[in-house]
């Protein structure tokens, strides 16, 4: 009878011990995929929730409050679901705004008795629904490919299928990254005692990116890119608007302090009061939102940017053509040269705490193709005359693509790279070393 050799036994034992050692090691960071839906220009990731590990695609909301979704796949397998009860510490952490009663037994998502409740917001339609908050197991993968569980991850199950209107067809809800105690980064930081920070690398159409929550060494060349990024403070808008997000921005959103805007080498003459946050009303300032397809600008800022961009483009012999909604400046693509950083057009800079700290958008992030022969300036005019606090500049997803963004929440600091195209890479290559 043949027996395994001693070396094989030792090797097997070593591998087994290594497996258990890895499983017991505390994680440093977690990784989530980021994909772009081409039809809606929305960005989404994939999560696993519930005892049966129901897999859901959910949009990424950088300024969102908490995870919410509507999925019959989850509903039919929600045996591990538990409501968050009114008056509990979990309800206080979630900042619930009320209590709902529903007397079905056993409790099911969307209908539970004595349940901490809040409004879920659909930022694509501006609608809200009011329902109970629950908790369930969330399965997450560390950057070392080890699986972990968050035992009581809070979320809201929306019982109204129509509430998903406006979302990409492949998604069933939104995953929040905002500055709350129940957002994904905050919950992972609390559960595993990791750094309260996260990095985003948002892909362009057809590509893939990643989100890393925690502190991790990136693979090359992103570690070098990270060491060279610029940083700027993250601000808080002191005015919280819990109503319609189309009307205003919540103070849980991430704001930065834009001091001025340059187009090419020209600094624009802008109303400076629009650039700062009004501490009394919450008006003004600059936020960053993944649920906005393109950067929106207050009307007067938008007109100044368009006028100067058109002038600078004409100096490069770029021919303007009829506008294509929602864009206000469009051009004959045959008159635009190509470069390493996309269309060779005037750059647009958001100047931050000093003239040497600026977020520059090259053609890959400032121009969008809308036809065979037409490219447009990928900035839009913000909605006018709204009835609540409005943000003057909302940096949208298109401008975030193929930049490395590091949100250090505990230090209230944003790190941002220049376009990755300058380093001959893209978000397709972003990940842990």
N, C-alpha and C positions, 0 to 999 in steps of 0.2 A: 504494500500500500504506500502510495507516494504522499509525502507531507510537504507543505509549503516550506521554502527555505527560510532561514532565520532573517535574511536581509529583506525578504518580502514581508514577513511579519512585522519587522521593525518599521519598514516604510509605511505599511498600512496603519500601524499604530500612530505613527507620526502624523499622517494625513488626518486620521480621526481626531487626534488631539488638536491639530491645527484648526479643524472645522469648529470644534467646540470653543476653542480659544477665540476665534473670530466672532462666533455667535455671542460670546459673553463680553466682548470688548465694547466699550461705550463708543458710539459713533461720533465723529466730528462734524459730519455734514450729510445732507440728503440731496438726492438728485431727482429732478422731474423733467420729462421731455417737454419741449415747446414746439408746436406746429402752427402753421398759418392756414386758415381757410381762404382759398382764393376767391370764392364767390362773395364773401362778406368782409374780407380783410380783418377778420377777428383772429386772435391768438388763443390757443387752448392747450391744455395738458390732460393727462390721464391719471385718475386716482382709483384706488380699490377700497371699498368701504363695506362694512357689515361682516357678519360671521361667515358668509359665503363668498366674501371677497368680490362683490359686484363691481365690475369695471365700468367706469363712467368717464366720458369726455366732458370736461367743464372749461368754460372760458376763463381767462386770466384777467382779474380785475385788480389793478395795482392800487386803486383807491377804495376797494370794497370793504364791507364791514365783516361779513362772515360767509362761509360756504352755504349756498342754497342750490337746490336742484329739484327737478321733477322727473322721476323715472319709474315706470312700471316694473322694470327689471329689479330695481332695488325694493320697491314696495312689496313685491311678491315673495321676497326672501328676507324680510326685515325682522327676523325672529330675535335678533340681538339689539334691536332698537329700544332705547329708553328715553322717555321725555325728561326734559330739564324742568323741575318743579318750581313753582312760584316761591319766592322768599328764600331760596337756597343761595349758597355762595356762588355756585355756577351761574345762577341767574344774574347775580350782581356783576360777576366778571363779564358776562355777555351784554351788560347794560340793557337788559330787557325792559320794554316800555309798558308792559301790561301782563294780564293773566287771562287765559282762555279756558273754557270748560267744554268738554265733549265727553259724553258718558258711554262711549263704546268700550267693551271689554272683550279681550285684552286690548290695551292701547295700541294704536297703529299710527304711523306717520301722518300728520295732518289732522288727527282727531284724538286728542288726549285730554284728560281731565286735570285741572289745576296746573296748567302748563305755562311756564315763562314764555312770553311772546314778543315779537318785534316785527317791524316792517322789512320785507325783502324788497330790493330795488332792482328793476330791469333798466339799466342805463341806456339801452338801445331804443326803448320805447318811452322811457320816462314814467312807467307805471310802477305801482307798488302793490303788494299783497301783505295782509296781516295774518300771521299764523304762528303756531307754537314752535319752540326750539327743542331739538332733540340731541341725542348723543349716540355714537356707535363706534365700533372699532375702525380705525383708519390704518391701512397697511402702507408702509413707506419703505423705500429702498435707499440704503446708505450709498455713498459714493464708492464704497468697497463692495457693493453688490450683495450686502447682507440685508435680509428682511427684518423689519421691526414693526411693532404695533403701538399705536396711540389708543389706549383703552377707551377713553370717553371723549372722543373728538366731537365738539359742538357744531351743529349745523341746523339749517331750516329746510324741511321738506315742504315744498309748495304743492298743495293739493289741486292747483288750478293749471291744467295743461296749457291753456291760452297764454299763461304768463310767460311762456318760453318764446313768444313771438319776437322776432328780430334777432334771435340767437342763430348762430350757424347751425345748419340742420344736423350736423354730427355731434352737437353738444346738448346737454340737458340742464345746464345751470352755470353758475359762476363760482370760481374759487377766489377768495379774498386774500389780498396781500397788504391791506391797509394797516394803519397804525392803531390796531385794537388788540385786546388781550385774547381774542378768539380767532384772529387771522391765522393762516397756516404757519408763517414764520414764527409768530409769537407762541403758538401751541407747541411747535417742535422745540423751540428754545427752552420752554418751561419743562417739557416732558423729559428731555434728554440733557439738560444743562449745557447746551451748546451756545455759541455766540449768537446774539440777536442781530443777525445780518443775513443778507441774501444777495446773490448775483444773478442777473438776467442777461442772456444773450438771445435776442429775439431774431428769428430768421426772416429772410425775405421769402417771397412766393417760391414754392417748390423746394425750400430748404427745411432743415431741422435745426433746432437750438436746444438749449437746456437752461434750467433754473437750478442753482445750487444754494441750499439753505444751510447756513453754518459757516465754518471756517475750514477751507480746504486748499491744498496746493493744486493749481491748474496744470493741465498738460501744456507742453510747448506748442506755440509761442505765447500762450495766454498768460503764463506766469510773468514773462518779461513785459507784456503789454500792461498787466496789472500794476507792476512796479512803476510804470511811467504814467499812469493815469492822473488826470487833474481831479481835484476835489473841491466841493462847495458845500456850504451848510444846507441842511434840510430844515425848512421853516415849518411852523405850525400856524394855520389860520385859526385865530381864536374864536371865530364865529362858526358854530356848528349849525348846519341846516339839515335837519333830518327829513326834509320833504323831498320833492322831485329833484333828481340829480340834474335834469336838464335845466332847471331853474338855478341851481347853485352847486357848489362843491362842499362836501363834508370836510370838517377839520381833520378827519382821519386820512385824507389824501396827502400826498407828498408835494411840498412846495419848495421852489428854489428862488433865489433873489436875483432876477435879471435886472441889470442896471441900464442896459441899452442894447440896441440891435445894429449890426453892421451888415451892409450888402456890399460885397467886394471890399474896397478900402474905405467906403463912405459910412460914417456913423449917421444914423437917422435922427432927425429932430422929432422927438416924441413927447407926448404929455407924460411927464415923469410920475404924476400921481396915479396913472393907470398901472405902472409897473410895480408899485408897492401895495401891500395889503393894508386896507383900511381897518384899523384895529376895532373900530366901532361897528362897522357894517359888514365886514368881511369881503368887501368888493376888491377887485384888482388882483395883482400878483400873478405868479406863474406856477401852474401845477403840471404833473406828469401823469398821463392816463393811458393805459393800454387799451381801454375800451373806446378810444377815439381813433378813427382810422388815420386822420391827418391833423397836423397842428392847426389849431384855430386861433385867430387873433382878433382882438377888439377892432371894430370897424376902422377907427382912425389909424391904428397900428398897421392893420392889413393894407390899407390904401397906401401908406408910406412905403411899406415893403414892396408892394407890387409896382409902384411908380419908379422906385429906384432900381428894382430888378430889371424892368423893361428897358430903362435907360442904359444900364450896364450891359444888358444882353445885346442891345442895338450896337453898342461900341465894339462888340465881338462879331458883328454882322449876322446876328441871329434874327430871323424874320418872325415877327409876331403875326398870329392868325386869330380867327374868331375864337372867343372863349368857349369852353365846354364845361357846363355846370358839374360840380360846384366850384370849379376853379376859375379864377379871375384873370389869369394870364397864361396864354397858350402860344405855342411856337411851332414853326415848320421844322420837324425833326431832321429834314435833309440839310438844314443850315447849322446843325449842331454837331460838333465834333465829339468823338469819344475819347475818354482818358481812363487811366487806372482806377479813378474813383467815380466812374460813371460818365454821364453827360458833362461835357466841358462847358460849364456855365458859371456865372458869378457865384461865389460862396455866400452863405448866410450864417452869421454868427450871433449867438445869444451871449452877450458879454455879461460876466458875472461880477464877483466882488472886486475885480480890478481889470484893467484893459488887457492884461496878459493872461487872464483866466477866462476862456470862452469856449463855448460848445459850437463847433463848426459843422455845418451841413454842406457836403459836396453834392454833386449831381445825383449820385446814387440815392440820396435821401431828400433831395430837394425837387427832383423832377420825376413825373410819372407819365408813362405812355398811355394815351387814351385812344389811339387810333394808329393806322399804318404810318401816317405822316405827321402825327400831332403828339407833342409832349407838352405837359402843363406844369406850372409851378405848384408843387404839392403842399400848399398851405391854403386854408380856407378862412372865410370871414365868420367870426363867431356870431351867434344869434343875438340880435339887438333887442333892447327894451324889454328885458325879462323882469318878472315881478319879485325877484329875490337876489341875493348876492351872486354876482357873476365874476368869473375869473377872466382876467384880460388875455392871458396866454395859456393855452392848454397844449402841452407838447404831446402829440399823438404817436401812435404806433409806427407809422411809416418812417418818422424821423428817428425812432429808436432802433430800427433794424440794423444789424451788423455793427453794433457798438457794444462794448463790454460795460455793463452798468453794475455798480456795487452799492447797495443800500445798507449802510451801517446804521441801523435803527437806534441802537443804544448810544452811539456817539452823535446822532443826528447829522450824518454826513453822507453825501453822495459822491461816489467816484465814477468818472466817465472817461472812456477812451475816445480817441478819434475813430473815424471809420476803420474797420478792420481790413478793408481793401488796401489801405496803405501798407499793411503788414503782410500782404499776399495771403490772407486767410479770411474766414467768415465764421458765422455762428455754427455752421455745420461741423466745425472741428472743436467746438468748445466742450470741455469736460474736465474731469479730475485726472491728475497724473497717475 
